[in-house]
């Protein structure tokens, strides 16, 4: 109930002056971590 009320009452705010680009320096370690996590569970003994 609170979530439904909040979506109607609270307005979205964001910085228009912020550059809109992909953060490659943050994307690389996250992608590597997800890949290693998946590989670990794939190779784990059953």
Buried (B, 14 or more C-beta within 10 A) or exposed (E): EEEEEEEEEEEEEEEEEEEEEEEEEEEEEEEEEEEEEEEEEEEEEE
